[in-house]
Amino acid sequence: MTGAQDQPDTPPTEAAASPARRPPWRRPLVWVALAAVLVAVVAATVTLGVTSATADSSTGMLRVAHLSPVTPAVDMYVTGPDLPETLVAPGVAYRGTSPYLTEPAGTYTLTARPAGASHTTPPAVRVSVEVPAGTAQTAAFVDSATSGSPELQVLDDQTAPAAAGSTQVRVVQGANGVGALDIDLTGGPPLGRDLFYGSTTPYATVPARTWEIDVRSRLGSTNTTTVPLSDGGVTTLFVGREPDGQLIVEAVPDAATVAGVPGPGTEPTSSPATPRPTPDPETPLPTPPRVPPVPRGGTGAGLGGLAAPTGLGTISSVGAWFESWFSEEPDVPPAPRMPLTAALAAPEGLRPTGMQIPSVGLAALNIADLRIDYRGALQVPTDFGQVGWYTASAVPGDPGPAVFAGHVDTRRGPAVFAQLDRLRPGDMIEVPRSDGETARFSVDSVEYYPKDTLPSDRIYGPSTTPQLRLLTCGGPFDEDTLSYRDNVVVFASVR
């Protein structure tokens, strides 16, 4: 950078980022499809309603949301301690949200295969999800911005109704490729700012009435939806998109509002606002077809290289046969938590206090605070020798991307990030924090982007693991504008 006007054009608000670019990673088409999963588990009788699900010390609730627009349909299987591998949800696709399943607390496994494939087909994804007693959760399949692979992320759902006269509402951003979103209640408080794909907002408490929901992407897409938010109700607004990028908002009642739980094999809810019938608890529900467990050492023994969610099953006594069979299963990694909006995630006062990059001799002893300027662009430090931290990004070492920016040079010589383009994969970056801890990162890549084509979702988008982003200017120097044409972006992950 050669002056204050020459700054990393990398606003999380998308003001200077590419209006149509997607992050340059590959998105597997089948793997994310599990997100579509409609999870339901065999049960002779089902405990219905929120009261029993949240008050009963032995049961929990879980539903699944499909938030991957680029993934074809899958067939979903569930395995539990008393349940052999069972097909519970055939052909689930994007924007599907399953009903809640109320089942005894425990850990379950979800396995996805391409829709219509034989049950002997090796699984595309298999993951574990813990279902604690007295809780409700949503397991959402999203494309990970950091790994480039699909991932199951879990978020906690409200189980207690809102106070009389009020309602609670949150937003889950399931529309990728549209940039960061602003979500407002017309005439009410904002629900979210700079909400990137794969993240969620906290619940907001507002008066119970019919609200107009205004969703805007700084890349141009908008949606205005009228949603009745009931007295005492709790609602999640799932934001999705059409293939042409048009935004869609679907209001789905959460556990505190849901009246009943459909049986196995129910199709995904295409219109979440439609009341669901409450089955007679004395009437046994139909049992889905069962398939034999995949033999150990057979074609399905591996995990397909991907983490898979464990979802729902029935946990009671574990018979000797099942215990023996299950003990040979490889460990299934647990699903991470879906990130809250980064600006709300950091503890008050916690911040980076310096930065060391030994391989290029950088030792910054203090860090400037950076925000968004009046143009909607990320600020840069006024001191050319100082590194700046975007205060609405993650604290280094906490889940999410910690974003830093600095100048590359001045009219008199090199600036603090002059050697950034010399970094190589594996180089270490250390960031001390105000709590006395030091976050350590390893460089993954150093990439160049024209200033109008930055992958803002990849830079600023949420992550369930600690990430680091360093931004400066680079590439050819434009004598007419006295600025560099590109930005240099260092991507690093926790060591």
N, C-alpha and C positions, 0 to 999 in steps of 0.2 A: 504494500500500500504506500502511496506517496503523499497522501494528505487525508484530511478528515472526510473528504467527499468520497474517498476510495475505500469502501468498506465491504466486508463479506456480504454479498446480497443474498442472505440466507434466512429471511424472516420466517419464523414459525407461522406467521399469519399468511404466508404464501404470497405476499405482496410482490416480491421480486422473484419468486420461484417459478419454475416452469408450469404453465397452466395445464399441461396434458401429460407430463412425463410420469411414468411409474418407476419405482425403484428398480435398478437393473439386475434383479435376481430372478432366478427361475422359480416358478410356482408349480409344483407338481399338481396335476389335475385330479388324480384320484385320491391322493392322501387326505387332502383337506375335506374331502366330501363327507367324512364322518361328521363334520360339524352338523350336517343336516340331520343327524341322527334323531330319530324319535325313540326315546328310551322308555320301555315299559317292561315289566318283569312279571313272570307267571306268579299268580297268587290264587289260592282257593277262595279267599275272601279278602277284600281290601278295606283298610281303615280309611274313612273319608273325612275330608274337611281339615281346616287349619287347626282347629282346637285340638283335635286328637293328635295331629302330627306334631304340634309344638309342645303340647303338654305331656304327651306320653314320653316317659324317660327312655324308651327303647327304640323309638323310630325317628327317622329324618326324611326330608323331602329333597328330590333332585329332578331337575329338568335339563334339557339340552337345547341349545340354540345353534343354528348353522349360519355362520357369518362369513362364508367364503364365496364370493360371487363367481369365481372362476372354476369351481369344482363340480363335476357331475355327481349324479346320485349314487348313494351307497346303500347296501343292506347292513343293518346293525344287529350285532349279536351281543348277548349279555351272558356272563358267567358269574355264578355265585357259589358259596360253599355248599349249598344244597341244590344247586341248579347247574346241570350240565350246559354246555354251550347251546344257547337257544336264540333262534331268530325272532326278534321282537319288533323290528321296524324296517320293512322293505322299502327301498327306493326313496330315501329322504334327500331333499335338495335345499338350495340356498333360500334363506329367509324363513325356513321352517322352525317353529318353536314347539317342543313337545309339551304335553301336559306334565304336571308334577306326578312323580311316583312316590308314594309313601311306603317305606319299607324299614325293617329293623336296621339299626345302626350297624355300620361296618364298612369294609373296603370291598369294592367291586371292580370288575374289569369290563371295559367296552372294547369290542373288536369290530372293525369295519372291513367290508369287502366290496368290490365293485358291484353295483346293482345287478342282480340276475346271476351272479357267479355262484358256482357250487360252494357248499359249505366246506369242502376240502381245499378250496383255493387258499393259498397262504394269505394271512391277514395283511392288509395295507397298513393299518395302524392298530395299536393296542396300548391302552393306558389305564392307570388306576386313579380312582377318586375315592377319598374318604368321605363317608356320609355320617357325620356325628349326630347323636340323638338330639332332638329338639331344635334342629336347624333346618333351613331351606337354602338351596344353592342353585345357581345356574352354571352349567358347564358349557362354555362357548368355544367353538372351533374357529380359530382365526389363522391368517397367514402371518408368521413371525417376521417382523422387519429386520431382526438381527440374524437369525439363522437361515432365513429363506425357505424354511420348511413349515408345514402346518403344525399347529400346536393347540392343545386343549387347555383353556384357562378357566379358572373357577372364580366366581364372585358370589358374595353372600347376599341373600335376599332377605328383605324385611319380613319378619314373621308376626309382628304385632301390628294391629290396625292403627291408623292415624287417629289423633284426638278428634272428638266430635267437632264438626264444622270445618275440618281441615282434611287435606289429602297429601300423600307423599308421592313424589315422582323423581325418576332419575333417567339418564340417557345412556345407552350403550351404542357406541359408534361402530357399525358394521358395514360401512360403505368405503371400500378402499378405492384409491385412484381418483378421489375427488378433492384431496387436500384437507386441511383443517377446517372444522365447522364451528360456527357460532350458533347456539340454540337459545331462543328466548321464548318466554310466555308473554304474548302481547298484552301490555298493560300490567305485567307482573315482573318478577325478578328474572335475570338471566339464569339459564340452567347450565350452560357450559360455554367456555371460551377456548379457542384453539384446541378443539377436541379432535385428536388424530384417530385414525383407524385402529381398532383393537384396544380402546380404552373406555372407561366408564366414569361417570360423575357420581358424587355422593347423592343420597336422597335429599331433595329439597321439600320443605313443608310449605304449602300454599293453601289459600282458601279453596274449599271444595266447590267446584262449579265447572261449566264447560269452558275450556280454554282454547285459544288459538295458538298453536305451536309454530313458530317461525324458525326455519332452519336455513342457514346460508353458508355456502362455501365461497371462499374468496377467489375460487377459480370460476365462479359464475353460476353454479347450480343452486337452486332454491327450492323450498317446499313450504307450503303453509297448510297445516292440517288442523281441523277442529276436533278436539278430543274431550269427551265428558270425563272428568276426574271426580269420582264419587266420594261422598261423605265417609270418612274413615278408611277410604281405599288406599291401596299402595300399587303403583303402576311403574313398569319399565317401558320407556320409549326406545324401541329398536330402530335405528336409522339404517336403511339399506339403500340400494341403488338399482336402477334398471341398467341393461347393457349399454344404453347410450349415455349413462352417467346421471340420469334424472334421479333425484333423491326421493326416497319413500320413507314415511314414518309409520310404524305400527305400534299401537299401544297394547301391551300385554299385561294382564293383571298378575301381581306377584302373590306369594304364598299367603299373605295376610288377607287377600281378597278372594282367592280361589275357593270355590264351593265344593269341588269334588275331584276325584282322580279317575280318569277313564282306564279301562283295562288294557292288557297287552294287545299289540297289533293295531292300535288306533293310529290313523294317519296324522301327520303333523298338522297343527292348527294353522290354516291359511289366513283366517280372520280372527285374531286373538280376542276381539271384543265380543265375539259370539258366545252366548252363555253355553256352558257345557252341562249336559245332563248328569244328574247325580244318580248312580246306580243304587239299587236296593242292596244294602250291605249283607242281607241274608241270601242274596242270589249269587251263586258261584260264578265267577267270570270265566270266559272261555280260555282254555290253555293253549298257548302258541305251540307250534311244532317244535320238537326238540331234535337236536342232531347230536351224535355221539361226540365226546371230547376228542380233540385231535391227538393221535397217539404221540407219545414222547419220541423225539428223534425223527418224526415225520416231516412232511413239507411245511407244516404250519408251526414247527417248534420255535422258530426265530421270531424276532420282533419286527422284521422288515426294515431294520435300521432306524425306526422312528419310535418316539415315545408314544404311548397310547393311554387313553383315560380309562380308569375303572369306573364304572358307572353304577349300575344298580343290580341288585340281586337280593336274595333273601338270606340273612345270616341268622342261624340258630345254632344247634349242636352240629359239630363237624364229625361226620362218620369216618371210620378208619379208612374206608376206601377212598373217599374224597381227599382226606388229609394226606394220604400217601401220594395220590395223583397230583394234588396242588403243590406239595413240597418240592416237586421237580420243576415247577414253573420258574423261569428266570424272573428275577426281581423286576417289577414293572414300576417305572418311575412315577412319582405322584405328579398330578397336574399343578402348575404354578397358579398364583392368584392373578386375576386380570388387573392391570395397573389402573389406579385412579388418575385423574388429570394431574400432570406433574406438579403444577403450581400448588396443589393442595397436599402433596404427598410428603414434603420435607418437614421435619420437626422445626419449630420456631427457633431461629437463631443459628442453626447448624449450617456451616458454609465451608467452602475450601479456603485455605489460607496461603497456598503457594503451589508451585509446580516445578518438578525436576525431570529433565530428560537427559540422562547422562550421555547417550550416544551422540548428541549434537551440542552438548555443553550448555544446555538451558537450565538456569536456576532462578526462577521468579519467586521473590520473597513476599509479595503481597498480590492480591487479586482485586480487580475493580469489578463493580456491579454493572451489568449490562441489562438493558430493557429494550422495549420496542419504541422507536422514535415516532414522530408525528406522521411520517410517511408509511408507517407499518413495517419498517425495516429494522433489523437487528442493529443496535448501536455497536460501536467499537470504542476501545479506550481512547481517551484524549491524550494519554501519555504513550508515546510510541514504544517505550520500554516495558510496558505493563501488559499482562495477560488479563482478559476480562471473562467473567462467568455470567452466562445468561441466567438470571435469578429465578426464572420460572421453569428452568430445567431441573433435573435431578441433582441432589448433592452427590458428588463423586463417592462411589462405594455403595450407594443405595440403588435399588432397582430403578431402571430407566436411563435415558441418555443424559449425561452431564455435558453441556455444550459450552465451549470456550472459543473466544475469538481474539485475534491480535493482528497488528500490522506486520507486513513483511519487510518494508523499508521506508526510508524517508528521503528527502532531497539531499540529506547529508550522509546517508549510509544505511547499513542494515538496521532493522527493528527487531523486536523480541521474537517473532516467528520467522526470521529470515531463513532458518535452516530446516523448516518443517518439511520441505519436499525431499530432504535427504533421509528421512526416516524410512526404515525397512521393516517388513513383518518380523515380529518377535522382539523389537526394541521395547524397552520398558519405560513407562511413564509413571511417576509417583506424584500423588496429590495429597498433601497433608490437609487435615480437617480441623475445625475448631474444637472438636471433642477429643483431640489428641491422637486419633487414629490416622493412619495413612492408607489411602486407597491406591492400589497398584494395578496397572493395566498393561496389556501387551498389544502392540500395534498389529492390527489385522491387515490393513491396506492403506495406501495413500493414493487418492484419486483426484482427477481434475475434471471440472465441469464448467462449461460456459455459464456466465452469471445468470442467464435467463433460463437455464435448464437444470437447476439444482434439484436433486431428489429430496424435497423437504420432508416427505413422509419418512424416508429412511434416516434422515438426520435427526429430526425432532420427534418422530413417532414413538409411542410407548414401547417399553421392553420390560419383561419380567426379570431380567438380569441386569447388573450394573454395566453400563456402556459409557464410552468416552468419545466425544467428537471435538476435534480441533479444526478451526476454520481460519483461513487467511487468503490473501490474493496470490495469483500466480499466472503462469502462461505468458502469452505475448503482451508486450506493453504497447498501449495505444497512445501515440504522441498527440493525437488530436484531443483526447479527453483527459490525458495525463493520468491514466489508470490502467490497471491490468484487466485483461478481458475475461480471465477465468477466476474461479475459486479453487483452492486446494483444500481438500477435506481428508483429515486423518480419522479413520475408524479404528477404535481399540476396544477390547473387551477385558473384563476383570481377570487378573492373573490368578 
